[in-house]
Amino acid sequence: MAAKSRTSWRAVKRHHSYTVDEAARLCRCSRQTVRRWLKSGLPALVERKPALILGGDLIEFLKSRSKPRSRCGPDECYCFKCRAPRKAAGGIADLIPMNPTGGNLRALCDVCGTLMHKRVSYRQQQTLGKILDVSLMER
């Protein structure tokens, strides 16, 4: 089973107009999906056949549908199982040195218990020490 790709607005040219077929091919989705977008508010020039979708309108529509990126706070790591930034269980984390400037912060998810990782610099270690109980591990 192929992985479903996200519809990206980055391939759309702002000053170009697209038919439903061209927009579907560009966005890697079906023509029916683009028609559903038209019904749900994607502006198009429908006076002539085929209907034309302006590139700028398509970009704005796709941007409005995308989820904002979630940023991890200083005391959070991204949990891939929960698909969200989560706090470390018990406020405990391990710092594993990786190079002279930083390392890998390793903690368990407070919600599901999955092992989480986050790259941090050694400059952040003092701030992290105030928030989390960080133990320095040997490589």
ZAKEVO-395963 format. One record per residue (C-alpha): residue number from 1; residue in one letter; x, y, z. Coordinates in Angstrom, 2 decimals, always signed. Example, Ala and Ser with C-alpha at 12.3 -4.5 7.8 and 13.67 -1.06 7.14 Angstrom:
2
+-----+----+---------+---------+---------+
!   i ! aa !      c1 !      c2 !      c3 !
+-----+----+---------+---------+---------+
!   1 !  A !  +12.30 !   -4.50 !   +7.80 !
!   2 !  S !  +13.67 !   -1.06 !   +7.14 !
+-----+----+---------+---------+---------+
END
This chain:
139
+-----+----+---------+---------+---------+
!   i ! aa !      c1 !      c2 !      c3 !
+-----+----+---------+---------+---------+
!   1 !  M !   +0.00 !   +0.00 !   +0.00 !
!   2 !  A !   +1.51 !   +3.32 !   -1.05 !
!   3 !  A !   +1.89 !   +6.09 !   +1.49 !
!   4 !  K !   -0.62 !   +8.89 !   +1.04 !
!   5 !  S !   +1.15 !  +12.12 !   +0.20 !
!   6 !  R !   +0.00 !  +15.48 !   +1.46 !
!   7 !  T !   -1.29 !  +18.03 !   -0.96 !
!   8 !  S !   +1.37 !  +20.72 !   -1.19 !
!   9 !  W !   +0.79 !  +24.29 !   -2.31 !
!  10 !  R !   +4.48 !  +24.73 !   -3.16 !
!  11 !  A !   +4.13 !  +23.19 !   -6.62 !
!  12 !  V !   +1.37 !  +25.60 !   -7.64 !
!  13 !  K !   +2.36 !  +28.63 !   -9.75 !
!  14 !  R !   +0.62 !  +31.79 !   -8.54 !
!  15 !  H !   +0.17 !  +33.42 !  -11.99 !
!  16 !  H !   -1.09 !  +30.31 !  -13.77 !
!  17 !  S !   -4.65 !  +29.05 !  -14.23 !
!  18 !  Y !   -5.53 !  +25.37 !  -13.95 !
!  19 !  T !   -8.36 !  +23.16 !  -15.11 !
!  20 !  V !   -9.79 !  +20.62 !  -12.66 !
!  21 !  D !   -7.68 !  +17.88 !  -14.30 !
!  22 !  E !   -4.47 !  +19.93 !  -14.13 !
!  23 !  A !   -5.09 !  +20.93 !  -10.50 !
!  24 !  A !   -5.73 !  +17.30 !   -9.56 !
!  25 !  R !   -2.53 !  +16.14 !  -11.25 !
!  26 !  L !   -0.51 !  +18.97 !   -9.67 !
!  27 !  C !   -1.89 !  +18.33 !   -6.17 !
!  28 !  R !   -1.62 !  +14.54 !   -6.53 !
!  29 !  C !   -5.29 !  +13.94 !   -5.80 !
!  30 !  S !   -8.36 !  +12.88 !   -7.76 !
!  31 !  R !  -10.48 !  +15.13 !   -9.95 !
!  32 !  Q !  -13.39 !  +14.45 !   -7.61 !
!  33 !  T !  -11.37 !  +15.86 !   -4.70 !
!  34 !  V !  -10.78 !  +19.11 !   -6.63 !
!  35 !  R !  -14.51 !  +19.27 !   -7.48 !
!  36 !  R !  -15.29 !  +18.80 !   -3.78 !
!  37 !  W !  -12.89 !  +21.68 !   -3.00 !
!  38 !  L !  -14.79 !  +23.83 !   -5.52 !
!  39 !  K !  -18.07 !  +23.06 !   -3.71 !
!  40 !  S !  -16.51 !  +23.81 !   -0.32 !
!  41 !  G !  -15.22 !  +27.25 !   -1.27 !
!  42 !  L !  -12.30 !  +27.10 !   -3.71 !
!  43 !  P !  -12.92 !  +30.05 !   -6.07 !
!  44 !  A !  -12.96 !  +29.32 !   -9.80 !
!  45 !  L !  -13.85 !  +31.01 !  -13.08 !
!  46 !  V !  -16.96 !  +29.04 !  -14.06 !
!  47 !  E !  -18.32 !  +31.35 !  -16.79 !
!  48 !  R !  -16.58 !  +29.24 !  -19.44 !
!  49 !  K !  -16.05 !  +25.53 !  -19.82 !
!  50 !  P !  -13.77 !  +24.08 !  -18.55 !
!  51 !  A !  -13.77 !  +25.89 !  -15.22 !
!  52 !  L !  -10.44 !  +27.55 !  -14.44 !
!  53 !  I !   -8.84 !  +27.77 !  -11.02 !
!  54 !  L !   -6.40 !  +30.64 !  -10.53 !
!  55 !  G !   -3.06 !  +29.59 !   -9.05 !
!  56 !  G !   -3.17 !  +32.27 !   -6.35 !
!  57 !  D !   -6.62 !  +31.10 !   -5.24 !
!  58 !  L !   -5.47 !  +27.48 !   -5.16 !
!  59 !  I !   -2.41 !  +28.39 !   -3.05 !
!  60 !  E !   -4.52 !  +30.31 !   -0.53 !
!  61 !  F !   -7.10 !  +27.51 !   -0.34 !
!  62 !  L !   -4.44 !  +24.83 !   +0.27 !
!  63 !  K !   -2.66 !  +26.99 !   +2.86 !
!  64 !  S !   -5.92 !  +27.54 !   +4.74 !
!  65 !  R !   -6.52 !  +23.78 !   +4.88 !
!  66 !  S !   -3.06 !  +22.86 !   +6.19 !
!  67 !  K !   -2.50 !  +22.38 !   +9.91 !
!  68 !  P !   -0.09 !  +24.74 !  +11.63 !
!  69 !  R !   +3.19 !  +23.16 !  +12.68 !
!  70 !  S !   +3.35 !  +22.32 !  +16.34 !
!  71 !  R !   +6.47 !  +23.49 !  +18.12 !
!  72 !  C !   +7.90 !  +21.75 !  +21.14 !
!  73 !  G !   +8.41 !  +23.80 !  +24.26 !
!  74 !  P !  +11.71 !  +23.60 !  +26.14 !
!  75 !  D !  +10.33 !  +20.85 !  +28.40 !
!  76 !  E !   +8.65 !  +18.89 !  +25.57 !
!  77 !  C !   +9.68 !  +16.34 !  +22.96 !
!  78 !  Y !   +7.67 !  +15.25 !  +19.92 !
!  79 !  C !   +5.91 !  +11.92 !  +20.45 !
!  80 !  F !   +5.45 !  +10.08 !  +17.15 !
!  81 !  K !   +2.83 !   +7.76 !  +18.60 !
!  82 !  C !   +0.66 !  +10.63 !  +19.94 !
!  83 !  R !   +1.65 !  +12.89 !  +17.00 !
!  84 !  A !   +1.97 !  +15.87 !  +19.32 !
!  85 !  P !   +4.52 !  +17.60 !  +21.58 !
!  86 !  R !   +4.44 !  +15.94 !  +25.01 !
!  87 !  K !   +6.09 !  +16.47 !  +28.37 !
!  88 !  A !   +8.57 !  +13.97 !  +29.75 !
!  89 !  A !   +7.09 !  +11.40 !  +32.12 !
!  90 !  G !   +7.93 !  +12.30 !  +35.70 !
!  91 !  G !   +9.96 !  +15.28 !  +34.47 !
!  92 !  I !  +12.94 !  +12.96 !  +33.88 !
!  93 !  A !  +15.15 !  +12.92 !  +30.78 !
!  94 !  D !  +18.59 !  +11.68 !  +29.70 !
!  95 !  L !  +21.06 !  +13.78 !  +27.72 !
!  96 !  I !  +23.28 !  +11.72 !  +25.43 !
!  97 !  P !  +26.30 !  +13.65 !  +24.03 !
!  98 !  M !  +26.49 !  +13.41 !  +20.23 !
!  99 !  N !  +29.06 !  +16.08 !  +19.25 !
! 100 !  P !  +30.98 !  +18.95 !  +20.90 !
! 101 !  T !  +28.01 !  +21.36 !  +20.67 !
! 102 !  G !  +24.98 !  +19.26 !  +21.53 !
! 103 !  G !  +23.32 !  +15.99 !  +22.17 !
! 104 !  N !  +20.13 !  +13.97 !  +22.12 !
! 105 !  L !  +17.56 !  +14.46 !  +24.88 !
! 106 !  R !  +15.75 !  +11.18 !  +25.52 !
! 107 !  A !  +12.57 !  +10.87 !  +27.59 !
! 108 !  L !   +9.40 !   +8.82 !  +27.92 !
! 109 !  C !   +6.06 !  +10.29 !  +26.81 !
! 110 !  D !   +3.87 !  +11.31 !  +29.75 !
! 111 !  V !   +0.74 !  +10.09 !  +27.93 !
! 112 !  C !   +1.64 !   +6.83 !  +26.16 !
! 113 !  G !   +5.09 !   +5.89 !  +27.50 !
! 114 !  T !   +6.80 !   +5.89 !  +24.09 !
! 115 !  L !  +10.49 !   +6.80 !  +23.93 !
! 116 !  M !  +10.92 !  +10.34 !  +22.55 !
! 117 !  H !  +14.03 !  +12.13 !  +21.29 !
! 118 !  K !  +14.95 !  +15.79 !  +20.81 !
! 119 !  R !  +18.19 !  +17.38 !  +19.65 !
! 120 !  V !  +19.43 !  +20.05 !  +22.06 !
! 121 !  S !  +22.54 !  +22.18 !  +22.37 !
! 122 !  Y !  +24.64 !  +22.25 !  +25.51 !
! 123 !  R !  +23.70 !  +25.92 !  +25.92 !
! 124 !  Q !  +20.12 !  +24.76 !  +26.59 !
! 125 !  Q !  +21.26 !  +22.32 !  +29.29 !
! 126 !  Q !  +21.13 !  +24.93 !  +32.07 !
! 127 !  T !  +17.58 !  +25.95 !  +31.11 !
! 128 !  L !  +16.54 !  +22.30 !  +30.82 !
! 129 !  G !  +18.02 !  +21.57 !  +34.24 !
! 130 !  K !  +15.60 !  +24.05 !  +35.82 !
! 131 !  I !  +12.59 !  +22.40 !  +34.14 !
! 132 !  L !  +13.56 !  +18.71 !  +33.95 !
! 133 !  D !  +15.65 !  +16.32 !  +35.98 !
! 134 !  V !  +18.33 !  +15.74 !  +33.30 !
! 135 !  S !  +21.00 !  +13.10 !  +33.75 !
! 136 !  L !  +24.08 !  +13.16 !  +31.50 !
! 137 !  M !  +24.70 !   +9.74 !  +29.91 !
! 138 !  E !  +27.92 !   +8.31 !  +28.50 !
! 139 !  R !  +28.09 !   +7.55 !  +24.80 !
+-----+----+---------+---------+---------+
END
